[in-house]
């Protein structure tokens, strides 16, 4: 067994005493699970054309969600085809995406 330094010993002791807490919340874990489900089986490639504005908004939203934009797209499509996508009507706010603001005004 490899030698354990003082720092590693401190971590092991804290673990054994139950002093370490999980960082991820239930919400975060569910987000990770959803992303994993959406990307678990990637056996086909698809090319789609999107407007530059929509792609930019998707990339911003993915950054906010903490995942790659391709994963977000796959997750949304998976939820849609499995009937789990729930549409919510939300008022346009300062944090709304450029596309949402544009569609609301025009």
C-alpha positions in Angstrom: 0.0 0.0 0.0 1.4 3.4 -0.9 2.5 5.8 1.8 -0.1 8.4 2.9 1.1 11.9 3.6 -0.3 14.1 6.4 -2.8 15.8 4.1 -4.2 12.5 2.8 -4.4 11.2 6.4 -6.4 14.3 7.4 -8.8 13.6 4.5 -9.2 10.0 5.4 -9.8 10.8 9.0 -12.4 13.3 8.1 -14.1 10.8 5.8 -14.0 8.1 8.5 -15.7 10.5 11.0 -18.4 11.5 8.5 -17.2 15.1 8.4 -17.2 15.4 4.6 -20.4 16.6 2.9 -21.4 16.1 -0.7 -21.1 19.3 -2.7 -23.8 18.5 -5.3 -27.4 19.3 -4.4 -30.3 17.1 -5.4 -31.1 19.6 -8.2 -27.5 19.5 -9.5 -27.5 15.7 -9.4 -30.7 15.6 -11.4 -29.3 18.0 -13.9 -26.2 15.7 -14.2 -28.4 12.6 -14.6 -30.5 14.3 -17.3 -27.3 15.3 -19.2 -25.9 11.8 -18.8 -29.2 10.2 -20.1 -29.3 12.5 -23.0 -25.7 11.7 -24.0 -25.4 8.1 -22.8 -26.1 6.5 -26.1 -24.8 8.5 -29.0 -25.0 6.2 -32.0 -26.1 8.6 -34.7 -25.0 12.0 -35.9 -27.4 14.7 -37.1 -26.7 18.0 -38.8 -29.2 20.8 -38.3 -29.3 24.3 -39.5 -30.0 27.0 -36.8 -30.1 30.7 -37.0 -26.9 32.4 -35.6 -29.1 34.1 -32.9 -30.7 30.8 -31.8 -27.3 29.0 -31.6 -25.9 31.9 -29.6 -28.8 31.8 -27.2 -28.5 28.0 -26.9 -24.8 28.4 -26.1 -25.6 31.0 -23.4 -28.2 28.9 -21.9 -25.9 25.8 -21.9 -23.3 27.9 -20.2 -25.8 28.9 -17.5 -26.7 25.2 -17.1 -23.1 24.2 -16.9 -23.0 21.8 -19.9 -21.9 21.8 -23.5 -24.4 23.2 -25.9 -24.6 20.0 -27.9 -25.6 18.2 -24.7 -28.3 20.7 -24.0 -29.7 20.3 -27.5 -29.6 16.5 -27.2 -31.3 16.8 -23.8 -34.1 19.1 -25.0 -34.7 16.8 -28.1 -34.8 13.7 -25.9 -37.3 15.3 -23.5 -39.4 16.4 -26.4 -39.6 12.9 -28.0 -40.2 11.2 -24.7 -43.0 13.6 -23.8 -41.2 15.0 -20.8 -40.7 18.5 -22.2 -42.9 20.9 -20.3 -43.4 24.3 -21.8 -43.7 27.2 -19.4 -44.7 30.7 -20.4 -42.4 33.2 -18.7 -42.4 36.9 -18.8 -39.6 38.5 -20.8 -37.0 39.8 -18.3 -33.6 41.5 -18.5 -32.1 38.0 -18.4 -34.2 36.8 -21.3 -32.3 35.8 -24.4 -32.0 38.0 -27.4 -34.3 35.8 -29.5 -37.1 35.8 -26.9 -37.0 39.6 -26.7 -36.9 39.9 -30.5 -39.9 37.6 -30.9 -41.9 39.4 -28.3 -41.4 42.8 -30.0 -41.8 41.7 -33.5 
